[in-house]
Amino acid sequence: MIIPPLDSDVYAMARQAAPGWDVRMIEAEWRSWVTEVPRSPEMAFLGFCRKWYDKRGRP
């Protein structure tokens, strides 16, 4: 299973969803966690970022 590269605009949105976190690190965690290619990888990643921040808060 290979998830295609994310659109570059999604990283700015990810930084807003998880302020203070390294979104590339979160992306690596997300890619290792995902079991199948999502219908919308960008939206799935942003949702993961929001949940990441909700669970952990600011670093």
Secondary structure per residue as TSV (DSSP state, phi and psi in degrees):
chain	resnum	aa	ss	phi	psi
A	1	M	-	360.0	123.7
A	2	I	-	-124.2	119.6
A	3	I	-	-85.9	127.3
A	4	P	-	-63.2	160.3
A	5	P	-	-56.9	145.1
A	6	L	-	-79.8	151.9
A	7	D	-	-62.0	139.3
A	8	S	T	-60.6	-29.2
A	9	D	H	-64.8	-24.7
A	10	V	H	-67.4	-25.8
A	11	Y	H	-69.0	-35.8
A	12	A	H	-65.1	-41.4
A	13	M	H	-66.4	-36.8
A	14	A	H	-65.0	-37.6
A	15	R	H	-65.0	-31.7
A	16	Q	H	-74.2	-34.7
A	17	A	H	-73.3	-29.9
A	18	A	S	-135.0	68.9
A	19	P	T	-60.1	136.9
A	20	G	T	90.3	-17.3
A	21	W	S	-90.5	154.0
A	22	D	-	-80.0	105.4
A	23	V	H	-68.4	-23.3
A	24	R	H	-70.0	-35.2
A	25	M	H	-67.8	-42.7
A	26	I	H	-62.5	-39.3
A	27	E	H	-61.3	-41.6
A	28	A	H	-62.6	-41.5
A	29	E	H	-63.5	-43.4
A	30	W	H	-61.9	-46.3
A	31	R	H	-62.5	-34.5
A	32	S	H	-76.5	-23.3
A	33	W	H	-84.6	-35.6
A	34	V	-	-65.0	135.8
A	35	T	S	-103.1	-16.6
A	36	E	S	-148.5	158.0
A	37	V	-	-67.7	121.0
A	38	P	-	-68.0	154.8
A	39	R	S	-60.1	-40.5
A	40	S	S	-127.0	90.6
A	41	P	H	-56.0	-39.0
A	42	E	H	-62.5	-46.2
A	43	M	H	-68.0	-37.3
A	44	A	H	-63.9	-42.3
A	45	F	H	-64.7	-43.1
A	46	L	H	-63.2	-39.2
A	47	G	H	-61.8	-40.9
A	48	F	H	-62.4	-41.4
A	49	C	H	-62.2	-43.5
A	50	R	H	-61.1	-45.0
A	51	K	H	-66.7	-38.2
A	52	W	H	-56.6	-48.5
A	53	Y	H	-67.5	-40.5
A	54	D	H	-60.0	-39.1
A	55	K	H	-76.2	-36.2
A	56	R	H	-111.7	-18.3
A	57	G	-	67.5	-158.6
A	58	R	-	-73.9	147.4
A	59	P	-	-70.6	360.0
